[in-house]
Amino acid sequence: MFKTLVPSLVCLALAAPALASDITYRKDIRPLWNAQCAACHGASSPYLGDFLENKDKYTKMMKGPRMDTYADLIFYVGWPDTGAIMRRLDDGKNSKDGKPGNMYQYLGATDAERQKNFQVFKKWVGEDAWTHKRWDKKGDMPGVTKEELSKMKVKY
């Protein structure tokens, strides 16, 4: 019995840090989002359709599309606005031109803080799933594939 118990305990001990380090919306993303994003993308912000119809008005008000719930935020990761979070928060290392996304600057006051917070978002989505692709092809960028979508973690 001892011979079978030891390997099981070793596996459990090795797996525990990985389980503890899983990035989840409730534990990691929501507090980060509240601190860095809620002022412009909170409950008083418009849903995407309203934002797009009145973009100038909301931009002047410092309001972006609403993302204050898990379901609203997932809209900008998986579907229908596939990859929007990734394009906007990216640090530039994943883009052709090397430029950070337009929301990267709001991830923190210093580059170190922005990088730290960026990595949290990237791990939450899934590093293998971090893509700038949209649902459909746009320009020379192909649309996202089913295989790429299946790599998304976005744990609640």
Secondary structure, 3 states (H helix, E strand, C coil): CHHHHHHHHHHHHHHHHHHHCCCCHHHHHHHHHHHHCHHHHCCCCCCHHHHHHCHHHHHHCCCCCCCCCHHHHHCCCCCCCCCHHHHHHCCCCCCCCCCCCCCHHHHCCCHHHHHHHHHHHHHHHCCCCCCCCCCCCECCECCCCHHHHHCCCCCC
